[in-house]
Amino acid sequence: GDGAATASENGNGAVTGEGGGDSEEELRPALRIDEGESVYDYAWYPLMSAHDPMTCCLLSTSRGRPVHLWDAVSGTLRASYVGFNHLDEVDAANSVVFEPSGRFIYAGYERAVRVFDVTRPGRAIETRPTAATRKSRDGQRGLLSCLAFSPDGSGLYAAGSFAGSIGLYVDNAKAHVALLGGHTGGVTQVQFTPDGLYLLSGARRDGRIIAWDVRNTCQPVAEYVRSSPTNQRIGFDLSRDGSHLFTGSRDGCVLAYPLHGPPSEPTTLLSYADAVSGGSLHP
């Protein structure tokens, strides 16, 4: 709750701290990080505390660059983690996430997840292919566009693909444990509920956020409608207790859905003249 990070296509990342703006109308960054290329994804260190400057850091990945670990206080580069393709050329990650202990970084690439040791910058310590080839009928194909770990400590994590699939994996095995396919467009976000029992996923050109039962049947249990007719990423978030879903929408609305109880219509919390590309709650 001490800062917020934003990314943009012009290669800039901004960190805004408490008191970073002069008025309620304008939120000014306390720190600006220049990646130099379009930023694909970023992730805060999961054990970050404002009382311990060493834990104040975040990851970013951008076009044609390694994964970077940045100091969120000074804006200096702490370390770089490099993925290489079969030609030994730098391969940019499409998505990044810390595993819950903060010891390892998981990064999504074309048909692969690479694992990096935070304390050992440079090459990945492990590459986990998700499909043998682009045309393979087995495994998860496409660019792995988003990653998320279950908060229950089981080591379960989800990987969304621009090919429209969601793979469920565990951190101590390479092969997927389940492959989910219900979206009509490329998956742009996956997020577990706080109890780790359900996974929510959203996709571009798909007006549904799908809730999956990932601990038992691996089947969809609910759908939540929003406007998402284009390739624009539309983000969502869950309340800390897992009782509500909040999402942006292409039609300019910020919607809230209850996750417990019978299905119901959403509550429109805010309405704007232009698309709302995401929503996030203060923890």
C-alpha atoms as one frame of an Amber mdcrd trajectory, in Angstrom:
protein
   0.000   0.000   0.000   3.044   2.314  -0.163   3.288   2.715  -3.927   1.798
   1.980  -7.312   3.510   1.060 -10.586   2.393   1.848 -14.119   3.789   0.900
 -17.518   3.400   2.455 -20.960   4.158   1.674 -24.598   6.742   4.477 -24.781
   9.085   2.455 -22.571   8.535   4.383 -19.346   7.609   2.866 -16.020   6.478
   5.041 -13.145   6.348   4.379  -9.402   4.027   6.597  -7.415   4.371   6.785
  -3.662   2.149   8.246  -1.008   2.184  12.004  -1.286   3.482  11.845  -4.846
   0.884  14.292  -6.157   0.000  17.895  -5.338  -3.755  17.440  -5.674  -6.452
  14.816  -5.847  -6.809  15.473  -9.575  -3.224  14.641 -10.508  -1.084  11.714
  -9.396   2.572  12.462 -10.101   5.236   9.757 -10.147   7.828   9.789  -7.383
  10.129   7.782  -9.648  10.366   7.184 -13.382  12.150   4.191 -14.914  13.110
   4.235 -18.582  13.084   0.806 -20.234  13.615   2.262 -23.698  11.046  -0.034
 -25.342   7.381  -0.984 -24.950   6.830  -2.537 -21.517   5.086  -5.916 -21.723
   4.666  -6.700 -18.029   5.903  -5.883 -14.526   5.631  -7.418 -11.056   6.259
  -6.214  -7.506   8.448  -8.231  -5.148   5.892 -10.203  -3.065   7.596  -9.582
   0.312   8.102  -5.858  -0.237   8.061  -3.655   2.864   8.641   0.080   2.965
  10.555  -0.475   6.224  13.174  -2.618   4.451  14.669  -0.844   1.402  16.269
  -4.068   0.139  12.802  -5.539  -0.480  11.599  -2.471  -2.410  11.984  -3.686
  -5.967  10.035  -4.699  -9.031  10.507  -6.649 -12.251   9.851  -5.447 -15.775
  10.061  -6.968 -19.212  10.022  -5.073 -22.494  10.491  -5.590 -26.214  13.947
  -6.883 -27.131  15.286  -6.602 -23.579  16.141  -8.971 -20.712  13.982  -9.121
 -17.619  15.112  -6.288 -15.342  15.023  -6.026 -11.560  14.707  -2.375 -10.493
  15.249  -0.647  -7.166  11.878   0.966  -6.405  13.498   3.625  -4.189  16.335
   4.898  -6.376  15.213   3.653  -9.811  18.586   1.977 -10.424  18.946  -1.359
 -12.188  19.802  -4.130  -9.728  20.029  -7.141 -12.039  19.173  -8.549 -15.463
  17.836 -12.014 -16.282  18.297 -13.115 -19.877  16.339 -15.624 -21.895  17.936
 -16.929 -25.107  16.250 -18.523 -28.103  17.510 -21.483 -30.147  19.863 -19.127
 -32.064  21.351 -17.902 -28.767  19.777 -14.474 -29.291  18.174 -12.469 -26.491
  14.523 -13.471 -26.244  12.229 -10.996 -24.491   9.758 -12.384 -21.953   6.081
 -11.602 -22.484   5.140 -11.981 -18.816   6.887 -12.116 -15.447   5.993 -13.071
 -11.901   7.808 -13.809  -8.647   6.951 -17.134  -7.050   5.488 -16.501  -3.558
   8.745 -16.889  -1.593  10.448 -14.284  -3.784  13.414 -16.599  -4.477  12.619
 -17.332  -8.111  11.309 -15.485 -11.165   9.028 -17.204 -13.661   8.904 -15.667
 -17.137   6.612 -16.536 -20.048   7.927 -16.900 -23.611   6.812 -18.546 -26.845
   5.771 -22.070 -25.754   8.050 -21.969 -22.691   8.402 -20.853 -19.091  11.904
 -19.956 -17.954  12.858 -19.962 -14.285  15.491 -17.566 -12.905  17.166 -17.532
  -9.503  16.862 -13.995  -8.096  20.340 -14.266  -6.550  21.962 -15.410  -9.829
  21.445 -12.829 -12.590  22.058 -13.917 -16.154  20.757 -17.061 -17.811  17.757
 -19.057 -16.653  18.409 -21.980 -14.347  15.648 -23.973 -16.056  13.563 -23.875
 -19.244  10.185 -25.609 -19.217   8.726 -26.126 -22.723   4.922 -26.080 -22.825
   4.647 -27.490 -26.377   7.146 -29.190 -28.664   6.398 -27.108 -31.776   4.055
 -24.376 -32.953   1.835 -26.965 -34.627   2.005 -29.529 -31.849  -1.361 -30.920
 -30.784  -0.068 -31.606 -27.298   0.726 -29.010 -24.677   0.154 -25.277 -24.542
   0.968 -23.320 -27.681   1.447 -19.605 -28.297   2.996 -16.701 -26.430   2.577
 -17.062 -22.669   1.061 -13.662 -22.010   0.300 -13.828 -18.269   1.318 -15.814
 -15.199  -0.022 -16.128 -11.658   0.778 -18.281  -8.619  -1.832 -19.693  -6.276
  -1.563 -18.073  -2.830  -2.219 -21.376  -1.007   1.463 -22.426  -1.011   0.841
 -25.537  -3.128   3.196 -24.437  -5.916   0.326 -24.341  -8.412   0.566 -21.645
 -11.076  -1.385 -20.666 -14.169  -0.107 -19.510 -17.553  -2.367 -17.800 -20.072
  -1.580 -17.909 -23.775  -2.422 -15.638 -26.702  -3.518 -18.881 -28.393  -6.521
 -18.818 -26.022  -5.551 -21.566 -23.564  -4.705 -21.598 -19.864  -2.218 -24.116
 -18.530  -2.069 -25.209 -14.894   1.373 -26.237 -13.666   3.173 -26.992 -10.416
   6.597 -25.625  -9.588   8.210 -29.056  -9.090   7.211 -30.504 -12.481   7.559
 -29.426 -16.105   4.390 -30.862 -17.658   1.001 -29.219 -17.235  -1.503 -30.774
 -14.850  -4.486 -29.362 -16.761  -5.169 -27.369 -19.897  -8.222 -25.093 -19.918
  -9.734 -23.734 -23.112 -12.856 -21.597 -22.911 -11.875 -18.194 -24.288 -12.458
 -16.999 -27.839  -9.446 -14.656 -27.818  -5.930 -14.455 -26.434  -5.788 -14.685
 -22.640  -4.505 -11.438 -21.088  -4.897 -12.011 -17.332  -5.134 -14.875 -14.840
  -5.658 -14.453 -11.106  -6.373 -16.888  -8.276  -8.882 -16.203  -5.521  -7.254
 -15.668  -2.096  -8.165 -19.214  -0.971  -6.592 -20.737  -4.091  -9.742 -22.698
  -4.967 -10.686 -20.776  -8.090  -8.945 -19.109 -11.002 -10.349 -16.141 -12.911
  -9.255 -15.380 -16.461  -9.887 -12.637 -18.987  -9.083 -12.377 -22.690  -9.002
  -9.850 -25.505 -11.941  -9.918 -27.939 -13.898 -11.875 -25.340 -16.543 -10.195
 -23.198 -16.319 -12.750 -20.386 -14.255 -13.218 -17.276 -14.395 -16.960 -16.566
 -14.135 -18.479 -13.081 -12.606 -21.972 -12.988 -12.684 -24.609 -10.260  -8.974
 -25.477 -10.288  -8.794 -27.738  -7.230 -11.461 -30.255  -8.207 -13.128 -30.388
 -11.627 -11.053 -27.827 -13.606 -14.350 -26.743 -15.143 -15.827 -23.227 -15.458
 -18.246 -22.395 -12.653 -19.281 -18.835 -13.584 -18.923 -16.109 -16.196 -18.896
 -12.339 -15.606 -19.719 -10.111 -18.543 -17.908  -6.915 -19.526 -17.272  -5.094
 -22.810 -13.996  -6.240 -24.428 -14.460  -6.307 -28.225 -10.920  -5.282 -29.242
  -7.305  -6.354 -28.667  -6.993  -3.871 -25.800  -6.140  -5.452 -22.457  -8.936
  -4.933 -19.935  -7.742  -5.683 -16.404  -9.620  -6.879 -13.326  -8.934  -7.387
  -9.630 -10.362  -9.255  -6.636 -11.169  -7.932  -3.192  -8.802  -9.064  -0.459
 -11.400 -11.431   1.022 -12.297 -12.840  -2.396 -15.919 -11.750  -2.160 -16.024
  -9.359  -5.131 -14.637  -8.976  -8.635 -13.869  -5.510 -10.038 -13.226  -4.930
 -13.717 -12.802  -2.207 -16.274 -14.795  -2.238 -19.488 -14.498  -0.972 -23.050
 -17.749   0.985 -22.634 -16.238   3.171 -19.893 -17.748   1.444 -16.847 -16.078
   0.103 -13.712 -18.097  -2.951 -12.714 -18.327  -4.903  -9.449 -19.599  -8.488
  -9.271 -20.266 -10.487  -6.078 -18.480 -13.842  -6.278 -20.507 -15.592  -3.592
 -24.167 -16.498  -3.750 -26.425 -16.799  -6.795 -25.497 -15.019 -10.056 -26.487
 -11.347 -10.118 -26.145  -8.278 -12.288 -23.033  -6.131 -11.757 -22.986  -2.836
  -9.911 -21.630   0.083 -11.955 -19.297   1.915  -9.582 -17.961   4.525 -12.029
 -18.671   5.583 -15.571 -16.377   7.425 -17.990 -16.599   8.709 -21.544 -13.783
   6.436 -22.718 -12.668   2.843 -22.170 -11.514   1.822 -18.686  -8.546  -0.473
 -19.298  -8.348  -1.906 -15.801  -9.141  -1.722 -12.138  -7.030  -2.429  -9.073
  -7.800  -2.331  -5.353  -5.632  -0.968  -2.563  -4.511  -4.021  -0.546
